[in-house]
Amino acid sequence: MHPRAQRPSGTPKTGLPEPVLAIYEPSILPTLERARLTGRYSLMLLRDMPVHLVEVENEVELLNINDPKEYRKYRRSCAKAGRKD
């Protein structure tokens, strides 16, 4: 059995799969450990692995807000668009 991961099909900014927001099967651990031991810390290694991409209907669900300033910006954009997200 190949290690597998499930992740959203794309982020709003890049359209690339989101490696952090994912469900990883335990069988992927040896692959991640080998990568760590060789100094390969980027999750881009997942590009070469079989994954199941999950379609996200509302990209807002993947929005990354890290501080109050970003939250206020998000709320303003919602107000301009007439959304109550």
ZATI-478269 format. One record per residue: residue in three letters; residue number from 1; y, z, x of N, C-alpha, C, O, CB in turn. Coordinates in nm, 4 decimals, decimal comma. Glycine has a CB too. Layout:
residues N
 rest  nr      npy      npz      npx     capy     capz     capx      cpy      cpz      cpx      opy      opz      opx     cbpy     cbpz     cbpx
  ALA NUM        Y        Z        X        Y        Z        X        Y        Z        X        Y        Z        X        Y        Z        X
...
end
This chain:
residues 85
 rest  nr      npy      npz      npx     capy     capz     capx      cpy      cpz      cpx      opy      opz      opx     cbpy     cbpz     cbpx
  MET   1  -0,1182   0,0000   0,0843   0,0000   0,0000   0,0000   0,1243   0,0000   0,0887   0,1329   0,0770   0,1843  -0,0001   0,1221  -0,0958
  HIS   2   0,2201  -0,0863   0,0567   0,3450  -0,0939   0,1304   0,4407   0,0142   0,0806   0,4401   0,0464  -0,0382   0,4085  -0,2339   0,1164
  PRO   3   0,5229   0,0706   0,1695   0,6261   0,1630   0,1229   0,7199   0,0884   0,0292   0,7503  -0,0290   0,0505   0,7048   0,2250   0,2424
  ARG   4   0,7646   0,1568  -0,0732   0,8536   0,0923  -0,1694   0,9725   0,1827  -0,1989   0,9680   0,3044  -0,1816   0,7781   0,0582  -0,2995
  ALA   5   1,0767   0,1187  -0,2434   1,1952   0,1909  -0,2880   1,2461   0,1224  -0,4128   1,2262   0,0023  -0,4307   1,3052   0,1959  -0,1773
  GLN   6   1,3109   0,1972  -0,4983   1,3791   0,1405  -0,6139   1,5255   0,1722  -0,5985   1,5631   0,2858  -0,5694   1,3224   0,1958  -0,7489
  ARG   7   1,6076   0,0721  -0,6181   1,7507   0,0951  -0,6042   1,8272  -0,0004  -0,6934   1,7741  -0,1041  -0,7334   1,7949   0,0793  -0,4582
  PRO   8   1,9509   0,0330  -0,7250   2,0309  -0,0571  -0,8076   2,0465  -0,1921  -0,7387   2,0428  -0,2003  -0,6159   2,1691   0,0043  -0,8370
  SER   9   2,0638  -0,2974  -0,8175   2,0668  -0,4318  -0,7619   2,1934  -0,4629  -0,6848   2,1914  -0,5522  -0,6001   2,0504  -0,5310  -0,8707
  GLY  10   2,3015  -0,3950  -0,7094   2,4219  -0,4246  -0,6337   2,5334  -0,3281  -0,6623   2,5429  -0,2719  -0,7714   2,4677  -0,5629  -0,6623
  THR  11   2,6180  -0,3091  -0,5629   2,7333  -0,2224  -0,5816   2,8511  -0,3086  -0,6249   2,8551  -0,4277  -0,5941   2,7664  -0,1429  -0,4512
  PRO  12   2,9465  -0,2504  -0,6956   3,0605  -0,3281  -0,7432   3,1390  -0,3963  -0,6307   3,1828  -0,5101  -0,6475   3,1526  -0,2389  -0,8214
  LYS  13   3,1577  -0,3299  -0,5173   3,2405  -0,3863  -0,4102   3,1690  -0,4948  -0,3308   3,2295  -0,5967  -0,2977   3,2847  -0,2767  -0,3165
  THR  14   3,0427  -0,4749  -0,3001   2,9748  -0,5661  -0,2079   2,8712  -0,6553  -0,2735   2,8399  -0,7623  -0,2212   2,9095  -0,4881  -0,1004
  GLY  15   2,8176  -0,6133  -0,3869   2,7095  -0,6878  -0,4474   2,5766  -0,6669  -0,3773   2,4745  -0,7218  -0,4188   2,7430  -0,8325  -0,4487
  LEU  16   2,5776  -0,5874  -0,2710   2,4556  -0,5580  -0,1960   2,3823  -0,4402  -0,2588   2,4445  -0,3559  -0,3234   2,4881  -0,5284  -0,0482
  PRO  17   2,2517  -0,4336  -0,2404   2,1777  -0,3171  -0,2916   2,2330  -0,1871  -0,2354   2,2766  -0,1818  -0,1204   2,0289  -0,3291  -0,2575
  GLU  18   2,2310  -0,0837  -0,3160   2,2809   0,0483  -0,2783   2,1651   0,1293  -0,2207   2,0774   0,1716  -0,2960   2,3453   0,1217  -0,4007
  PRO  19   2,1621   0,1526  -0,0870   2,0488   0,2220  -0,0260   2,0478   0,3729  -0,0460   1,9421   0,4354  -0,0367   2,0467   0,1933   0,1187
  VAL  20   2,1626   0,4321  -0,0729   2,1665   0,5781  -0,0851   2,1224   0,6218  -0,2241   2,0472   0,7183  -0,2383   2,3077   0,6311  -0,0552
  LEU  21   2,1688   0,5514  -0,3260   2,1299   0,5810  -0,4635   1,9979   0,5090  -0,4885   1,9962   0,3936  -0,5315   2,2412   0,5367  -0,5672
  ALA  22   1,8878   0,5779  -0,4612   1,7570   0,5124  -0,4671   1,6477   0,6153  -0,4931   1,6666   0,7359  -0,4768   1,7284   0,4356  -0,3362
  ILE  23   1,5344   0,5634  -0,5336   1,4141   0,6446  -0,5486   1,3164   0,5942  -0,4440   1,2759   0,4780  -0,4473   1,3534   0,6361  -0,6950
  TYR  24   1,2790   0,6797  -0,3526   1,1886   0,6405  -0,2448   1,0511   0,7017  -0,2674   1,0384   0,8205  -0,2973   1,2448   0,6834  -0,1077
  GLU  25   0,9495   0,6191  -0,2528   0,8134   0,6709  -0,2609   0,7826   0,7458  -0,1315   0,8349   0,7093  -0,0262   0,7103   0,5557  -0,2853
  PRO  26   0,6997   0,8488  -0,1366   0,6650   0,9250  -0,0158   0,6071   0,8382   0,0959   0,6197   0,8732   0,2133   0,5659   1,0334  -0,0510
  SER  27   0,5447   0,7272   0,0621   0,4842   0,6419   0,1647   0,5871   0,5785   0,2579   0,5500   0,5229   0,3612   0,4026   0,5335   0,0992
  ILE  28   0,7155   0,5858   0,2233   0,8193   0,5284   0,3085   0,8576   0,6231   0,4230   0,9222   0,5807   0,5188   0,9429   0,4950   0,2249
  LEU  29   0,8188   0,7490   0,4140   0,8575   0,8487   0,5133   0,8199   0,8104   0,6565   0,9051   0,8228   0,7445   0,7945   0,9801   0,4790
  PRO  30   0,6979   0,7649   0,6853   0,6666   0,7277   0,8241   0,7579   0,6170   0,8777   0,7939   0,6186   0,9954   0,5216   0,6829   0,8340
  THR  31   0,7949   0,5226   0,7941   0,8850   0,4156   0,8365   1,0222   0,4717   0,8705   1,0812   0,4348   0,9720   0,8970   0,3086   0,7271
  LEU  32   1,0728   0,5603   0,7865   1,2031   0,6225   0,8122   1,1986   0,7103   0,9365   1,2943   0,7133   1,0139   1,2477   0,7054   0,6911
  GLU  33   1,0891   0,7813   0,9560   1,0755   0,8681   1,0727   1,0710   0,7850   1,2013   1,1346   0,8213   1,3003   0,9487   0,9552   1,0607
  ARG  34   0,9969   0,6746   1,2009   0,9920   0,5873   1,3197   1,1312   0,5337   1,3510   1,1719   0,5289   1,4670   0,8928   0,4694   1,2980
  ALA  35   1,2030   0,4941   1,2484   1,3389   0,4427   1,2686   1,4280   0,5511   1,3289   1,5045   0,5242   1,4215   1,3988   0,3922   1,1349
  ARG  36   1,4185   0,6716   1,2774   1,5009   0,7819   1,3293   1,4689   0,8096   1,4753   1,5597   0,8302   1,5558   1,4795   0,9093   1,2460
  LEU  37   1,3410   0,8103   1,5103   1,3003   0,8404   1,6477   1,3476   0,7341   1,7468   1,3628   0,7624   1,8657   1,1491   0,8535   1,6551
  THR  38   1,3708   0,6130   1,6987   1,4194   0,5062   1,7867   1,5705   0,4899   1,7781   1,6266   0,3956   1,8341   1,3516   0,3744   1,7519
  GLY  39   1,6363   0,5816   1,7081   1,7820   0,5773   1,6989   1,8347   0,4780   1,5965   1,9531   0,4443   1,5983   1,8389   0,5444   1,8320
  ARG  40   1,7507   0,4320   1,5097   1,7928   0,3373   1,4049   1,8200   0,4174   1,2777   1,7282   0,4497   1,2023   1,6829   0,2257   1,3796
  TYR  41   1,9466   0,4486   1,2556   1,9829   0,5361   1,1441   2,0301   0,4613   1,0199   2,0428   0,5212   0,9131   2,0898   0,6306   1,1879
  SER  42   2,0560   0,3332   1,0322   2,1046   0,2557   0,9187   1,9925   0,2312   0,8183   1,8800   0,1972   0,8551   2,1636   0,1223   0,9660
  LEU  43   2,0252   0,2490   0,6929   1,9273   0,2208   0,5885   1,9139   0,0707   0,5633   1,8426   0,0294   0,4719   1,9660   0,2921   0,4594
  MET  44   1,9811  -0,0097   0,6425   1,9661  -0,1546   0,6312   1,8234  -0,1963   0,6642   1,7834  -0,3083   0,6324   2,0653  -0,2268   0,7237
  LEU  45   1,7465  -0,1092   0,7269   1,6063  -0,1400   0,7550   1,5299  -0,1656   0,6256   1,4234  -0,2273   0,6273   1,5406  -0,0255   0,8337
  LEU  46   1,5831  -0,1193   0,5154   1,5178  -0,1404   0,3862   1,5211  -0,2869   0,3430   1,4456  -0,3275   0,2547   1,5840  -0,0543   0,2800
  ARG  47   1,6086  -0,3662   0,4052   1,6144  -0,5090   0,3704   1,4803  -0,5772   0,3947   1,4450  -0,6733   0,3263   1,7243  -0,5796   0,4515
  ASP  48   1,4059  -0,5265   0,4927   1,2793  -0,5888   0,5306   1,1593  -0,5295   0,4575   1,0450  -0,5619   0,4898   1,2590  -0,5758   0,6790
  MET  49   1,1840  -0,4441   0,3608   1,0752  -0,3766   0,2912   1,0691  -0,4224   0,1457   1,1693  -0,4656   0,0888   1,0926  -0,2236   0,2990
  PRO  50   0,9496  -0,4123   0,0862   0,9401  -0,4487  -0,0556   1,0119  -0,3441  -0,1410   0,9847  -0,2244  -0,1311   0,7914  -0,4618  -0,0993
  VAL  51   1,1021  -0,3908  -0,2232   1,1767  -0,3006  -0,3104   1,1789  -0,3565  -0,4514   1,1592  -0,4760  -0,4733   1,3204  -0,2794  -0,2582
  HIS  52   1,2027  -0,2694  -0,5444   1,2235  -0,3089  -0,6839   1,3696  -0,2801  -0,7141   1,4114  -0,1643  -0,7154   1,1260  -0,2318  -0,7840
  LEU  53   1,4469  -0,3842  -0,7381   1,5883  -0,3658  -0,7676   1,6070  -0,3404  -0,9165   1,5484  -0,4090  -1,0002   1,6701  -0,4885  -0,7226
  VAL  54   1,6884  -0,2420  -0,9481   1,7145  -0,2034  -1,0864   1,8508  -0,2585  -1,1260   1,9509  -0,2327  -1,0591   1,7088  -0,0479  -1,1045
  GLU  55   1,8539  -0,3340  -1,2346   1,9806  -0,3875  -1,2834   2,0633  -0,2752  -1,3469   2,0107  -0,1928  -1,4217   1,9562  -0,5019  -1,3855
  VAL  56   2,1914  -0,2734  -1,3163   2,2824  -0,1746  -1,3724   2,3768  -0,2475  -1,4677   2,4474  -0,3400  -1,4276   2,3618  -0,0988  -1,2596
  GLU  57   2,3773  -0,2059  -1,5926   2,4602  -0,2730  -1,6923   2,6084  -0,2442  -1,6736   2,6916  -0,3331  -1,6919   2,4178  -0,2316  -1,8310
  ASN  58   2,6419  -0,1225  -1,6378   2,7809  -0,0825  -1,6242   2,8053  -0,0401  -1,4797   2,7590   0,0658  -1,4371   2,8163   0,0325  -1,7232
  GLU  59   2,8784  -0,1233  -1,4038   2,9019  -0,0945  -1,2622   2,9761   0,0370  -1,2408   2,9694   0,0948  -1,1324   2,9800  -0,2076  -1,1988
  VAL  60   3,0458   0,0840  -1,3416   3,1187   0,2109  -1,3297   3,0213   0,3250  -1,2997   3,0587   0,4250  -1,2384   3,1986   0,2408  -1,4597
  GLU  61   2,8964   0,3094  -1,3433   2,7969   0,4128  -1,3181   2,7711   0,4325  -1,1686   2,7200   0,5370  -1,1282   2,6672   0,3780  -1,3887
  LEU  62   2,8057   0,3340  -1,0867   2,7842   0,3428  -0,9422   2,9115   0,3763  -0,8660   2,9105   0,3818  -0,7430   2,7273   0,2130  -0,8905
  LEU  63   3,0194   0,3983  -0,9368   3,1468   0,4260  -0,8717   3,1393   0,5537  -0,7886   3,0872   0,6558  -0,8332   3,2581   0,4373  -0,9757
  ASN  64   3,1919   0,5456  -0,6686   3,1908   0,6588  -0,5769   3,3302   0,7204  -0,5738   3,4244   0,6583  -0,5244   3,1456   0,6153  -0,4340
  ILE  65   3,3438   0,8403  -0,6256   3,4716   0,9117  -0,6270   3,4546   1,0369  -0,5433   3,3711   1,1221  -0,5740   3,5176   0,9467  -0,7733
  ASN  66   3,5347   1,0483  -0,4363   3,5171   1,1573  -0,3406   3,6241   1,2649  -0,3444   3,6048   1,3733  -0,2892   3,5116   1,1018  -0,2052
  ASP  67   3,7358   1,2370  -0,4082   3,8414   1,3373  -0,4076   3,9307   1,3185  -0,5303   3,9193   1,2179  -0,6003   3,9247   1,3286  -0,2772
  PRO  68   4,0191   1,4144  -0,5565   4,1049   1,4063  -0,6753   4,1924   1,2811  -0,6786   4,2173   1,2264  -0,7860   4,1930   1,5284  -0,6825
  LYS  69   4,2392   1,2350  -0,5624   4,3225   1,1149  -0,5573   4,2451   0,9931  -0,6085   4,2988   0,9145  -0,6866   4,3722   1,0900  -0,4134
  GLU  70   4,1202   0,9767  -0,5655   4,0376   0,8661  -0,6122   4,0087   0,8793  -0,7615   4,0035   0,7795  -0,8334   3,9065   0,8601  -0,5329
  TYR  71   3,9899   1,0023  -0,8075   3,9646   1,0247  -0,9500   4,0868   0,9846  -1,0329   4,0730   0,9201  -1,1368   3,9282   1,1729  -0,9762
  ARG  72   4,2054   1,0223  -0,9874   4,3278   0,9849  -1,0598   4,3436   0,8324  -1,0630   4,3822   0,7761  -1,1655   4,4524   1,0504  -0,9938
  LYS  73   4,3143   0,7667  -0,9528   4,3212   0,6205  -0,9472   4,2233   0,5591  -1,0476   4,2568   0,4640  -1,1182   4,2906   0,5697  -0,8037
  TYR  74   4,1026   0,6145  -1,0529   4,0022   0,5670  -1,1473   4,0508   0,5852  -1,2913   4,0384   0,4939  -1,3729   3,8690   0,6412  -1,1259
  ARG  75   4,1056   0,7017  -1,3225   4,1533   0,7287  -1,4587   4,2668   0,6333  -1,4965   4,2724   0,5875  -1,6106   4,2007   0,8751  -1,4713
  ARG  76   4,3580   0,6023  -1,4024   4,4659   0,5073  -1,4299   4,4097   0,3689  -1,4600   4,4557   0,3008  -1,5517   4,5630   0,5002  -1,3111
  SER  77   4,3085   0,3273  -1,3808   4,2497   0,1942  -1,4049   4,1801   0,1904  -1,5416   4,1809   0,0873  -1,6088   4,1485   0,1576  -1,2920
  CYS  78   4,1205   0,3013  -1,5819   4,0578   0,3080  -1,7152   4,1640   0,2945  -1,8234   4,1450   0,2220  -1,9211   3,9793   0,4411  -1,7332
  ALA  79   4,2753   0,3641  -1,8061   4,3814   0,3607  -1,9055   4,4375   0,2190  -1,9181   4,4626   0,1720  -2,0291   4,4932   0,4600  -1,8687
  LYS  80   4,4571   0,1506  -1,8046   4,5092   0,0128  -1,8073   4,4126  -0,0803  -1,8783   4,4545  -0,1715  -1,9496   4,5355  -0,0382  -1,6648
  ALA  81   4,2834  -0,0575  -1,8588   4,1825  -0,1443  -1,9183   4,1479  -0,1032  -2,0613   4,0710  -0,1717  -2,1289   4,0574  -0,1436  -1,8331
  GLY  82   4,2044   0,0082  -2,1073   4,1760   0,0549  -2,2422   4,0386   0,1194  -2,2556   3,9848   0,1294  -2,3659   4,1872  -0,0593  -2,3383
  ARG  83   3,9815   0,1634  -2,1429   3,8495   0,2286  -2,1451   3,8681   0,3789  -2,1454   3,9718   0,4306  -2,1037   3,7625   0,1848  -2,0235
  LYS  84   3,7649   0,4489  -2,1936   3,7658   0,5949  -2,1916   3,6564   0,6485  -2,1018   3,6068   0,7591  -2,1234   3,7498   0,6507  -2,3324
  ASP  85   3,6178   0,5707  -2,0002   3,5083   0,6113  -1,9107   3,5332   0,7448  -1,8536   3,4517   0,7950  -1,7762   3,4888   0,5127  -1,7996
end
